[in-house]
Amino acid sequence: MSDTVSGLLTIAVLVAALAIVHVPLGNWMAKVFTDERHWRVERLVYRLCRVDPTSQQRWTTYAVAIMGFSVVGVVLLFLMIMLQGALPLARGAAMDVDTAVNTAVSFVTNTNWQSYAGEAGTSPFVQTVGLTVQNFVSPAVGLAVAVALVRGLVRSGGSELGNFWVDLARGLFRVIVPIAVVGAVVLLLGGVIQNLTEPTTVTTLSGGHQVIQGGLVASQESIKELGTNGGGYFNANSAHPFENPNAFTDLVEIFLLLVIPFSLPRTYGVLVGDRRQGWTVLGFMAILWALMLTAVTWAEVHAAAGPLGGMEGKELRFGVWPSALFATSTTATSTGAVNSMHESFSALGGGGALFNMMLGELSPGGVGTGLYSALLVAVLTVFIAGLMVGRTPELLGNQIGRREITLTALAVLVMPTLVLAFTGVGMVAPLVASQMLADGPHGLTEVMYAYASAANNNGSAFAGFSADTPYTNLTLALCMFLGRFVPIVLVLALAGSFVAQRRRPVTAGTLPTHTPTFIGLFVGVAVVVGGLTFFPALALGPLAEALS
């Protein structure tokens, strides 16, 4: 079987699997967040945390709850990392203070950027009790924010968006944990390891010595992908044979990182009472994903030079097509896991992965974050379309006025501002320039990729850029924190603005937001906004390298 046929079959199986679970999983998530009953484990959590599950929160209270929960998570994880030498299963793992700050912020913000070697920087105890716990709760936070925004669109003439603690617990116990458990079992059956064996020194074929470490990998690998987290148990991430041993586990991991984001449009359609709206968002996400997959795959199959063709930096057990599929999917979501070296991709292939993040990671984006990012673009699209054709700018009966478009614009501009500002400073700062493996256009791409990954809460890297210095650790941590929580606060403010409105009936002057024409405009606005924002920087980086 040729590589092309094998690659197309892999993509077809993946799309079929996602299509099979789209409706039942989307419907289940809609039921989860509208159910009036509380599970026993949820009631136990509410009692322990002294939370009244029947209370409702305004957007300001909802935002304060998220910020308080997340800041406490950063502090606790930082302390756990710094004290890991005194904790069980230490095994000599240690981090500098700036690296620990970066790591704590990274995992709480769902970024999972790692400027340390996974098996050396953290002990099995910290990996499991610290990092894996955040792998579960950080996507649950994103899911809660998306649901709050949808409630804002649906409810009318009020001020309440739900209860963050209830949304967090339900997303965690009813959606994320059950799927992660099943995913871990499937990965175990596929050959991913799950043990606590002591490190073993073996002799290599060349006569050298290598330390082989085990770990509770399958359990972390499952939630790493499902929660669009991305932090690897080992430094090689999903290219490591203990994390991703074969083509079957590779396909399972890609499925896990896409399954919730691609099912959330169905949830959206059910919650707003118009499934056509869900198909519109799904079409928007799927078209962008397919376009970028085509571009990256073409670049790696046809444009890579050298005696190995497109195989530089890729695992032989996967090949070019699955590597391009993984790279596209991980940068189209906020996952950041890698099964190949993005640094070694062709200029256009690496540029495609970078542009995926620059679009705002909404094709389909992270757990929750992809849906609310897509809805921000929908608001922007409705507003632009309304100006073009003279129709009332409304989304689901909610008027897009000055306050709404201001909040939307600010939320959309946070990421580009962080990426371009810190990349510009980094290119002239000696502390950053000294960490670049390459100079010229490729060096610019390395630095820009790092800050785009941080500001988008992705976590993947052009690994030639050595980012483990105090300056880069702290600036990347700042990008992660601001890139995560400033948009969240603005999205909740937008939800609060919508929920206070009286929903308007549909009239002849209302722009329909469920037609193929709107989907085309939807995609066009996302691409044009991303292109206008980043084209000059891309022209100096990957495009200049490709043309050189």
Disulfide bonds with the S-S distance in Angstrom:
none
